[in-house]
C-alpha cells in the first residue's frame, strides 16, 4: 500500500483544494494517469500519479482544502511496484494503514466537484477560453453534471459567444498575488542572488528566422522566442550546475532539462509551467508544445508535472517593451534567465560601426551553487548558440 499525497505544485503552494476525482476505488491506475484535479491559488491543475496499482480508498472528498503532503488516497500497489519517494521538501509519507477487513471495495458513484461548482473537463475549459464562454453560465450534461465540450458549444451558440469576463474571481486574483508575493519574498530572503548581463547580437538569428518563415505556412512559422528557449536549454548542458535545485541545505542536480516558461494570465498573475526535455526537442516541436502550454495555462488546464518539474525559469518582457529583466529565482531552482525586447544598437562589425538587432540577457543565479565564472560561461554559450540558429 502507498499513500497518494497532495502534491506541491510550486514553492508558493502550501495547500490545495481537491476539485474532482478522476479515478474511484477499484479503478486501476498507471504512471502518468490523471487521477484528480486540484485548485491552487494560481490555477486548476490536473494531478498525475506516478505509480501503478489500484485505488484502494479515497481519504479526502472534493471541496476540501488540505495542506501539501496530506494523504488524499490509498493505492494498492501492483506486484513489484515500490512506493515513490516523498517529493523534495516534504517529509516521507507515513506507511499507509492496512485496509479494514471488509468486502472488496465497491466502485463509488461519481462525485461532484467543489461545493457549488460543476466539474469541468479540461477540454471543455480550454474550449470555453477559446470561445469566450463564461463557464459559470454553462449547464453540464455529463456524468454528475460535468461540463463537457458539447455543453460549451451549446452555450456559445445560445449566447453568441459573449465577450469573456475575467475568468478568475477577484479573490482568486488576490490570492494569486499573495502567493507570488510569498514566493518572491522567500526567494529574496533565502537565496543569495547575483546577476550577470550580456548584450547578445541577434542579427543572424533574426535574419535566419525571417528566411525560414518565408518558406513556411503561417500556422507553422516559428517565433524567435523558441530560439531563446532552445539556446538556454543547450547552454545548460555546458553549464549543468545551473540546472539544479537547492533542497534541505544542499544542491540537487537534475539530469533532465525542463524549462519553466513564465506565462501571464488573463486578469493578472502568472504561472511558469515546464516545457519538458527542452534540449532534446526540435524547434518545430518546441513551437507546438509552447503554443499548447501557453493556451492551457491561460485556460487553467495544466498538469501537475508541468507545475512541479521546471529546473530553470525563462522570463521575457520584450512584448511589454522592457529592455532588460533582472528577475528573482523561483525556489527551489537556482537560476532564472530574463530577456528584454529586441533592440537596435550600434556595433562594430568587421571594423565598421553598423546597426544590429540585439537582446539583453540577464542571468540570476544562486551564489550557494554558482559563481560569476560559471554564469559568464553560461551567457557565452548562449550567445554562441544563437549565432548558429540553423543548428538549434
C-alpha positions as CSV (number, residue, x, y, z in Angstrom):
1,X,0.0,0.0,0.0
2,X,1.1,3.6,-0.6
3,X,-0.4,7.0,0.1
4,X,-1.2,9.4,-2.8
5,X,-0.3,12.8,-1.4
6,X,-1.5,16.4,-2.1
7,X,1.4,17.4,-4.4
8,X,3.5,20.5,-4.1
9,X,2.9,22.5,-7.3
10,X,5.3,25.3,-6.8
11,X,7.3,26.9,-4.0
12,X,4.4,29.3,-3.2
13,X,1.9,26.5,-2.6
14,X,1.1,25.5,0.9
15,X,-2.3,23.9,0.4
16,X,-4.7,22.9,-2.3
17,X,-8.4,22.3,-2.8
18,X,-9.4,18.9,-4.2
19,X,-11.9,19.7,-7.0
20,X,-12.6,16.4,-8.5
21,X,-11.5,12.7,-8.5
22,X,-10.9,11.2,-12.0
23,X,-10.5,7.7,-10.5
24,X,-12.6,5.9,-8.0
25,X,-12.0,3.0,-5.6
26,X,-11.4,-0.2,-7.6
27,X,-10.0,1.7,-10.7
28,X,-6.6,0.7,-12.0
29,X,-4.0,3.5,-12.4
30,X,-0.8,3.7,-14.2
31,X,2.1,6.1,-14.1
32,X,1.1,9.3,-15.8
33,X,-2.6,8.9,-15.4
34,X,-4.7,11.9,-14.3
35,X,-6.2,10.9,-11.0
36,X,-7.5,14.2,-9.6
37,X,-8.0,17.9,-10.2
38,X,-6.6,20.3,-7.6
39,X,-7.2,24.0,-7.3
40,X,-4.3,26.2,-6.2
41,X,-4.1,29.9,-5.8
42,X,-2.9,30.2,-9.4
43,X,-4.7,27.5,-11.4
44,X,-6.7,24.4,-11.6
45,X,-4.2,21.6,-12.1
46,X,-4.7,18.0,-13.4
47,X,-2.7,15.8,-11.0
48,X,-0.9,12.8,-12.3
49,X,0.0,9.7,-10.4
50,X,3.5,8.1,-10.6
51,X,2.8,4.5,-9.5
52,X,1.0,1.5,-10.9
53,X,-1.8,-0.1,-8.9
54,X,-5.4,0.2,-7.9
55,X,-7.2,2.9,-6.0
56,X,-8.0,1.3,-2.7
57,X,-9.6,4.1,-0.7
58,X,-10.3,7.8,-1.1
59,X,-9.4,9.8,2.0
60,X,-10.3,13.4,1.0
61,X,-13.6,14.4,-0.6
62,X,-14.0,17.1,-3.3
63,X,-14.3,20.6,-1.9
64,X,-11.8,20.0,0.9
65,X,-8.7,22.3,1.2
66,X,-5.8,20.4,2.7
67,X,-2.1,21.2,3.2
68,X,0.6,20.0,0.8
69,X,1.7,16.4,1.8
70,X,-1.8,15.4,3.1
71,X,-2.7,11.8,2.1
72,X,-5.5,12.0,-0.4
73,X,-6.0,8.3,-1.3
74,X,-4.5,4.9,-0.6
75,X,-3.2,3.0,-3.6
76,X,-2.8,-0.8,-3.6
77,X,0.5,-1.2,-5.5
78,X,0.9,-3.5,-8.4
79,X,3.2,-6.5,-8.0
80,X,6.8,-5.4,-7.8
81,X,5.9,-1.8,-7.5
82,X,7.6,0.4,-4.9
83,X,6.1,3.5,-3.3
84,X,7.6,6.7,-4.8
85,X,9.9,8.7,-2.6
86,X,8.4,11.8,-1.0
87,X,8.8,15.0,-3.2
88,X,11.7,17.3,-2.3
89,X,10.9,19.4,0.7
90,X,8.2,17.1,2.1
91,X,8.7,14.6,4.9
92,X,8.4,11.0,3.8
93,X,4.9,9.7,3.9
94,X,4.0,7.5,6.8
95,X,3.2,3.9,5.8
96,X,-0.4,3.5,4.9
97,X,-2.5,1.7,7.4
98,X,-3.7,-1.7,6.2
99,X,-7.3,-1.7,4.9
100,X,-10.1,-2.9,7.2
101,X,-11.2,-6.5,6.7
102,X,-14.3,-5.8,4.7
103,X,-15.7,-6.8,1.4
104,X,-13.8,-5.7,-1.7
105,X,-14.2,-2.0,-2.4
106,X,-17.2,-1.1,-4.4
107,X,-17.0,1.3,-7.3
108,X,-18.0,4.7,-5.9
109,X,-20.6,6.8,-7.6
110,X,-19.2,9.8,-9.4
111,X,-18.8,12.7,-7.0
112,X,-19.3,16.4,-7.7
113,X,-16.6,18.9,-7.7
114,X,-16.2,21.5,-5.0
115,X,-19.4,22.6,-3.4
116,X,-21.4,25.0,-5.6
117,X,-19.2,24.3,-8.6
118,X,-19.9,21.9,-11.5
119,X,-17.0,19.6,-12.5
120,X,-15.4,20.7,-15.8
121,X,-13.4,18.6,-18.2
122,X,-10.0,20.2,-19.2
123,X,-11.0,20.1,-22.9
124,X,-14.2,22.0,-22.1
125,X,-12.3,24.5,-20.0
126,X,-9.9,25.1,-22.9
127,X,-12.7,25.4,-25.4
128,X,-14.5,27.9,-23.2
129,X,-11.4,30.1,-23.1
130,X,-11.2,29.9,-26.9
131,X,-14.9,30.7,-27.5
132,X,-15.1,33.3,-24.7
133,X,-17.8,31.4,-22.8
134,X,-18.4,32.0,-19.1
135,X,-18.4,28.6,-17.5
136,X,-20.5,29.8,-14.6
137,X,-23.4,30.1,-17.0
138,X,-23.0,26.6,-18.6
139,X,-25.1,23.7,-17.5
140,X,-23.3,20.3,-17.7
141,X,-24.9,17.3,-19.2
142,X,-22.1,14.8,-18.4
143,X,-22.0,12.3,-15.6
144,X,-22.6,14.1,-12.2
145,X,-23.3,17.4,-14.1
146,X,-19.9,17.5,-15.6
147,X,-19.4,20.3,-18.2
148,X,-18.2,18.8,-21.5
149,X,-17.2,20.2,-24.9
150,X,-20.7,19.9,-26.3
151,X,-22.1,21.9,-23.4
152,X,-19.6,24.7,-24.2
153,X,-20.5,24.7,-27.8
154,X,-24.2,24.8,-27.0
155,X,-23.7,27.8,-24.6
156,X,-21.6,29.6,-27.3
157,X,-24.4,29.2,-29.8
158,X,-27.1,30.2,-27.4
159,X,-25.3,33.3,-26.2
160,X,-23.5,34.2,-29.4
161,X,-20.1,33.8,-27.7
162,X,-20.4,36.8,-25.4
163,X,-17.1,38.6,-24.6
164,X,-15.3,37.0,-21.7
165,X,-15.4,38.2,-18.2
166,X,-12.2,37.8,-16.2
167,X,-12.0,34.0,-15.6
168,X,-10.8,34.4,-12.1
169,X,-12.8,36.0,-9.4
170,X,-11.2,38.9,-7.6
171,X,-10.5,36.7,-4.6
172,X,-8.6,34.3,-6.8
173,X,-6.5,37.1,-8.3
174,X,-5.8,38.5,-4.8
175,X,-4.8,35.0,-3.6
176,X,-2.5,34.6,-6.6
177,X,-0.8,37.9,-5.9
178,X,-0.4,36.9,-2.3
179,X,1.1,33.5,-3.3
180,X,3.5,35.2,-5.8
181,X,4.5,37.7,-3.2
182,X,5.2,35.0,-0.6
183,X,7.3,33.0,-3.1
184,X,9.3,36.1,-4.1
185,X,9.7,37.2,-0.5
186,X,11.1,33.8,0.3
187,X,13.4,34.0,-2.7
188,X,14.7,37.4,-1.8
189,X,15.1,36.3,1.9
190,X,16.8,32.9,1.4
191,X,18.6,33.0,-1.9
192,X,21.9,34.9,-2.2
193,X,21.3,36.3,-5.7
194,X,23.8,37.7,-8.1
195,X,23.1,38.9,-11.7
196,X,25.2,38.8,-14.8
197,X,24.1,40.5,-18.0
198,X,25.2,40.2,-21.6
199,X,24.1,42.0,-24.8
200,X,23.7,39.4,-27.5
201,X,23.9,40.1,-31.2
202,X,20.7,38.7,-32.7
203,X,21.1,39.8,-36.3
204,X,21.9,36.4,-37.7
205,X,19.2,34.7,-35.7
206,X,16.6,37.3,-36.8
207,X,17.7,37.1,-40.5
208,X,17.6,33.3,-40.4
209,X,14.2,33.2,-38.8
210,X,12.8,35.6,-41.4
211,X,14.0,33.5,-44.3
212,X,12.9,30.3,-42.6
213,X,9.4,31.6,-42.0
214,X,9.1,32.7,-45.6
215,X,9.1,29.0,-46.6
216,X,6.5,28.0,-44.1
217,X,2.8,28.2,-43.9
218,X,1.6,30.8,-41.4
219,X,0.4,28.2,-38.9
220,X,3.9,26.5,-39.0
221,X,6.0,29.7,-38.5
222,X,8.4,29.9,-35.6
223,X,8.6,32.7,-33.0
224,X,12.1,33.9,-32.1
225,X,11.3,33.0,-28.5
226,X,11.7,29.3,-29.3
227,X,15.3,30.1,-30.4
228,X,15.9,31.6,-27.0
229,X,14.3,28.6,-25.2
230,X,16.4,26.0,-27.2
231,X,19.6,28.0,-26.7
232,X,19.0,28.2,-23.0
233,X,18.4,24.5,-22.7
234,X,21.6,23.7,-24.8
235,X,23.7,26.1,-22.8
236,X,22.6,24.3,-19.6
237,X,24.2,21.2,-21.0
238,X,27.5,23.1,-21.0
239,X,27.0,24.6,-17.5
240,X,24.9,21.9,-15.7
241,X,25.5,23.4,-12.3
242,X,22.7,25.9,-13.1
243,X,20.2,23.0,-13.9
244,X,19.6,22.1,-10.2
245,X,17.6,22.7,-7.1
246,X,18.5,23.8,-3.6
247,X,16.7,21.5,-1.2
248,X,17.3,20.9,2.5
249,X,20.5,22.9,2.5
250,X,22.2,21.1,-0.3
251,X,22.2,21.2,-4.1
252,X,20.2,18.5,-6.1
253,X,21.4,18.3,-9.7
254,X,18.9,17.4,-12.5
255,X,19.7,15.2,-15.4
256,X,16.7,16.4,-17.4
257,X,16.3,20.0,-18.6
258,X,12.8,21.2,-18.1
259,X,12.5,24.9,-18.9
260,X,9.8,26.8,-16.9
261,X,8.1,29.4,-19.2
262,X,6.7,32.5,-17.4
263,X,3.1,32.9,-18.8
264,X,1.0,36.0,-17.9
265,X,-2.7,35.1,-17.2
266,X,-5.9,36.9,-18.1
267,X,-6.9,39.2,-15.3
268,X,-3.4,39.3,-13.8
269,X,-0.9,37.0,-12.3
270,X,1.4,34.4,-13.9
271,X,2.5,30.8,-13.8
272,X,5.7,29.2,-15.1
273,X,4.9,25.6,-16.2
274,X,7.6,23.3,-17.7
275,X,8.5,22.5,-21.3
276,X,9.8,19.1,-20.6
277,X,13.2,18.0,-22.1
278,X,13.5,21.2,-24.0
279,X,17.1,20.4,-25.0
280,X,16.0,17.3,-26.9
281,X,13.2,18.9,-28.8
282,X,13.4,20.3,-32.3
283,X,12.4,23.9,-32.9
284,X,9.1,22.7,-34.5
285,X,8.4,20.5,-31.5
286,X,9.2,23.4,-29.1
287,X,6.9,25.7,-31.1
288,X,4.0,23.3,-31.0
289,X,4.5,22.5,-27.3
290,X,4.9,26.1,-26.4
291,X,1.6,27.1,-28.1
292,X,-0.2,24.3,-26.3
293,X,1.4,25.0,-23.0
294,X,0.5,28.8,-23.1
295,X,-3.1,28.1,-24.2
296,X,-3.6,25.5,-21.5
297,X,-2.0,27.7,-18.9
298,X,-4.4,30.6,-19.7
299,X,-7.3,28.2,-19.8
300,X,-6.5,26.8,-16.4
301,X,-5.7,23.2,-17.7
302,X,-2.2,22.4,-16.6
303,X,-0.8,19.1,-15.4
304,X,0.9,18.7,-12.0
305,X,4.2,17.6,-13.6
306,X,4.2,20.9,-15.6
307,X,3.9,22.9,-12.4
308,X,6.4,21.0,-10.3
309,X,9.1,19.9,-12.8
310,X,10.8,23.2,-14.0
311,X,14.6,23.1,-13.4
312,X,15.1,26.7,-14.6
313,X,12.8,29.6,-15.4
314,X,12.8,31.7,-18.6
315,X,11.0,35.1,-18.5
316,X,10.7,37.7,-21.2
317,X,9.1,41.1,-21.0
318,X,10.1,42.0,-24.5
319,X,6.4,42.1,-25.6
320,X,5.8,44.7,-22.8
321,X,8.7,46.9,-24.1
322,X,11.2,46.2,-21.3
323,X,14.8,46.4,-22.4
324,X,16.1,44.0,-19.7
325,X,14.8,41.8,-16.9
326,X,16.7,41.1,-13.7
327,X,14.4,38.6,-12.0
328,X,14.2,36.7,-8.7
329,X,14.8,33.0,-8.8
330,X,11.8,30.8,-8.2
331,X,12.8,28.4,-5.4
332,X,13.9,25.6,-5.2
333,X,15.5,26.4,-8.6
334,X,19.0,28.0,-8.6
335,X,18.8,30.1,-11.8
336,X,16.5,32.3,-13.9
337,X,17.1,33.8,-17.4
338,X,15.5,37.1,-18.3
339,X,15.2,38.5,-21.8
340,X,14.2,42.0,-22.9
341,X,12.9,43.2,-26.2
342,X,14.9,43.2,-29.5
343,X,16.8,46.5,-29.7
344,X,18.7,48.2,-32.5
345,X,22.2,49.2,-31.2
346,X,25.4,50.3,-32.9
347,X,28.0,47.6,-33.0
348,X,31.5,47.2,-34.5
349,X,31.4,44.5,-37.2
350,X,34.5,43.9,-39.4
351,X,35.9,47.2,-38.5
352,X,32.7,49.2,-39.2
353,X,30.0,50.6,-37.0
354,X,26.7,49.2,-38.0
355,X,23.2,49.0,-36.5
356,X,22.4,45.5,-35.3
357,X,19.5,43.7,-33.6
358,X,20.5,42.8,-30.1
359,X,18.8,41.4,-27.0
360,X,19.9,41.8,-23.4
361,X,20.1,38.5,-21.5
362,X,20.3,38.6,-17.7
363,X,21.1,35.5,-15.6
364,X,20.0,35.5,-12.0
365,X,21.9,32.8,-10.1
366,X,22.2,31.4,-6.6
367,X,25.6,32.1,-5.1
368,X,25.4,28.9,-3.0
369,X,25.6,26.9,-6.2
370,X,27.3,29.0,-8.9
371,X,29.7,31.9,-9.2
372,X,30.5,34.6,-11.7
373,X,32.7,32.3,-13.7
374,X,30.0,29.7,-14.4
375,X,27.4,32.5,-15.0
376,X,29.7,34.1,-17.6
377,X,30.3,30.7,-19.2
378,X,26.6,30.1,-19.5
379,X,25.9,33.5,-21.2
380,X,28.9,33.0,-23.5
381,X,27.5,29.6,-24.5
382,X,24.0,31.2,-25.0
383,X,25.5,33.9,-27.3
384,X,27.5,31.4,-29.3
385,X,24.5,29.1,-29.9
386,X,22.3,32.0,-31.1
387,X,24.9,32.8,-33.8
388,X,24.1,29.5,-35.5
389,X,20.3,29.3,-35.3
390,X,20.1,26.7,-38.1
391,X,21.8,24.2,-35.7
392,X,19.5,24.7,-32.8
